[in-house]
């Protein structure tokens, strides 16, 4: 009898462990694994947003990428447009670790003759076998867990090998909560990227956090600097409003809508002009063909 009871307890424990492993992961800040890989098509070499970005925003410029996730687009911008320096920040230390892994991969590709690696060579050693990640998906953004070989398309493709060796000096990453950080008063940027981040700041810190995001980007930009903004539509807020108690509460109290962002940035924050730059952008997967706006300080 004692043996049977022990066996039953062990079976229950194994079942509990299995259930915990299969439990959906929650990403309350949009900090999905391999997020950018899910955004682009299977046969697309680079993020389609790069096709509409302007070289003059980045070439020999100091740049900041807010919510960089695994750093793929940050690295690609440095390679394609020749930034003086670009800093990617993310609230999730795991995504920052992923970003540095991808940066090292980009530099290694240069050392092997700048050849594209086979897809399997791009898999993150820490995440490639995490097939259970796909179970956390309830909507298009929550499906952002494809293998990182999809993410790494385009790395090291555009930058000449002579310049690639300096990539470590050009690209850096750090963990930072942008809306709750104090930024050095003398630090300024020429271009700030805020790509598919506004919804997560809005849901987690409400209208006040969103306005702080807009005001702080304006403060950090040099005169003539550019804020490249890709806001998510309001309908996507509903899909993610229940990821935490905080987001659920903020969702109910939010009064600003994405349709109001342009007016707020121009009339309240102080940006001088705005340009819609993604007309005709292709290759984004369904649900990700979002407006991209360039606000000039």
ZIJO-V655775 format. One record per pair of residues at least 12 apart in sequence whose ideal C-beta (glycine too) atoms are under 6 Angstrom apart, sorted by sequence separation. I is the first residue (numbers start at 1). J is the second residue. D is the distance in Angstrom with one decimal. If there is no record, write none. Layout:
i=I j=J d=D
i=I j=J d=D
//
This chain:
i=74 j=86 d=5.8
i=133 j=145 d=3.8
i=201 j=213 d=5.3
i=262 j=274 d=5.8
i=74 j=88 d=4.0
i=278 j=292 d=4.1
i=277 j=292 d=5.2
i=71 j=88 d=5.2
i=276 j=293 d=5.9
i=277 j=294 d=5.4
i=58 j=77 d=5.7
i=128 j=147 d=5.9
i=274 j=293 d=5.5
i=275 j=294 d=4.7
i=63 j=83 d=5.2
i=68 j=88 d=3.1
i=274 j=295 d=5.1
i=59 j=81 d=5.4
i=61 j=83 d=5.8
i=62 j=84 d=5.7
i=68 j=90 d=5.1
i=179 j=201 d=5.9
i=58 j=81 d=3.6
i=59 j=82 d=5.0
i=61 j=84 d=5.8
i=62 j=85 d=5.5
i=63 j=86 d=4.1
i=64 j=87 d=5.3
i=65 j=88 d=4.3
i=101 j=124 d=5.9
i=234 j=257 d=5.3
i=273 j=296 d=4.6
i=60 j=84 d=5.0
i=123 j=147 d=5.6
i=124 j=148 d=4.5
i=234 j=258 d=5.4
i=271 j=295 d=4.1
i=272 j=296 d=5.5
i=58 j=83 d=5.0
i=70 j=95 d=5.6
i=123 j=148 d=5.7
i=192 j=217 d=5.0
i=233 j=258 d=5.9
i=47 j=73 d=5.2
i=55 j=81 d=5.3
i=69 j=95 d=5.2
i=122 j=148 d=5.9
i=123 j=149 d=5.4
i=179 j=205 d=5.4
i=271 j=297 d=5.9
i=122 j=149 d=3.9
i=231 j=258 d=4.6
i=70 j=98 d=4.0
i=71 j=99 d=2.8
i=75 j=103 d=5.9
i=70 j=99 d=5.4
i=72 j=102 d=6.0
i=119 j=149 d=4.0
i=122 j=152 d=3.7
i=179 j=209 d=4.8
i=231 j=261 d=5.6
i=265 j=295 d=5.4
i=71 j=102 d=5.1
i=75 j=106 d=5.4
i=189 j=220 d=5.4
i=70 j=102 d=5.9
i=189 j=221 d=5.9
i=190 j=222 d=5.8
i=179 j=212 d=5.1
i=198 j=231 d=4.6
i=199 j=232 d=3.9
i=35 j=69 d=4.8
i=179 j=213 d=5.6
i=188 j=222 d=4.7
i=196 j=230 d=5.3
i=190 j=225 d=5.2
i=191 j=226 d=4.9
i=192 j=227 d=5.2
i=193 j=228 d=4.9
i=194 j=229 d=5.1
i=195 j=230 d=4.3
i=36 j=72 d=4.6
i=196 j=232 d=5.8
i=36 j=73 d=5.9
i=199 j=237 d=5.8
i=114 j=156 d=5.7
i=204 j=246 d=5.9
i=203 j=247 d=4.1
i=206 j=250 d=4.5
i=110 j=156 d=5.9
i=109 j=156 d=3.9
i=114 j=161 d=4.8
i=203 j=250 d=5.5
i=207 j=254 d=5.9
i=207 j=255 d=6.0
i=106 j=155 d=4.6
i=207 j=256 d=4.9
i=106 j=156 d=4.9
i=110 j=161 d=5.3
i=214 j=265 d=5.7
i=218 j=269 d=5.1
i=218 j=270 d=5.9
i=110 j=164 d=3.6
i=215 j=269 d=5.8
i=214 j=269 d=4.9
i=107 j=167 d=5.4
i=230 j=290 d=5.3
i=31 j=92 d=3.9
i=29 j=91 d=5.0
i=230 j=292 d=5.0
i=31 j=95 d=5.4
i=229 j=293 d=4.9
i=228 j=294 d=5.5
i=103 j=171 d=5.7
i=226 j=294 d=5.4
i=227 j=295 d=4.3
i=226 j=296 d=5.8
i=225 j=297 d=4.8
i=100 j=173 d=5.9
i=99 j=173 d=4.3
i=221 j=297 d=4.6
i=96 j=173 d=5.0
i=76 j=154 d=5.3
i=80 j=158 d=4.3
i=72 j=151 d=4.9
i=79 j=158 d=4.9
i=96 j=175 d=4.9
i=75 j=155 d=5.9
i=79 j=159 d=3.7
i=70 j=151 d=6.0
i=93 j=175 d=4.7
i=85 j=170 d=5.8
i=86 j=171 d=5.6
i=87 j=172 d=5.4
i=88 j=173 d=4.6
i=89 j=174 d=5.7
i=91 j=177 d=5.1
i=83 j=170 d=5.9
i=89 j=176 d=4.2
i=78 j=170 d=5.0
i=78 j=171 d=4.9
i=33 j=127 d=5.8
i=75 j=171 d=5.8
i=33 j=133 d=5.9
i=139 j=239 d=4.2
i=71 j=173 d=5.7
i=38 j=143 d=6.0
i=38 j=144 d=4.1
i=38 j=146 d=5.3
i=45 j=153 d=5.3
i=46 j=154 d=3.5
i=35 j=144 d=4.2
i=37 j=146 d=4.8
i=45 j=154 d=5.1
i=21 j=132 d=6.0
i=24 j=135 d=5.6
i=25 j=136 d=4.2
i=34 j=145 d=5.9
i=24 j=136 d=4.1
i=32 j=144 d=3.6
i=33 j=145 d=5.3
i=34 j=146 d=5.4
i=66 j=178 d=5.3
i=22 j=135 d=6.0
i=37 j=150 d=3.2
i=34 j=148 d=5.0
i=37 j=151 d=3.6
i=36 j=151 d=5.3
i=34 j=151 d=5.0
i=64 j=189 d=4.7
i=62 j=189 d=5.0
i=62 j=190 d=5.2
i=63 j=191 d=4.6
i=64 j=192 d=4.7
i=65 j=193 d=4.5
i=66 j=194 d=4.9
i=61 j=190 d=3.8
i=61 j=191 d=5.5
i=67 j=197 d=3.7
i=66 j=197 d=5.7
i=57 j=191 d=4.7
i=140 j=287 d=3.9
i=57 j=226 d=5.2
i=30 j=200 d=4.0
i=29 j=200 d=5.1
i=28 j=243 d=4.6
i=28 j=244 d=4.4
i=26 j=243 d=5.5
i=52 j=277 d=5.0
i=52 j=278 d=4.8
i=52 j=281 d=5.4
i=48 j=281 d=5.5
i=48 j=283 d=4.0
i=48 j=284 d=5.2
i=44 j=283 d=4.6
i=41 j=283 d=5.3
i=39 j=288 d=5.0
//
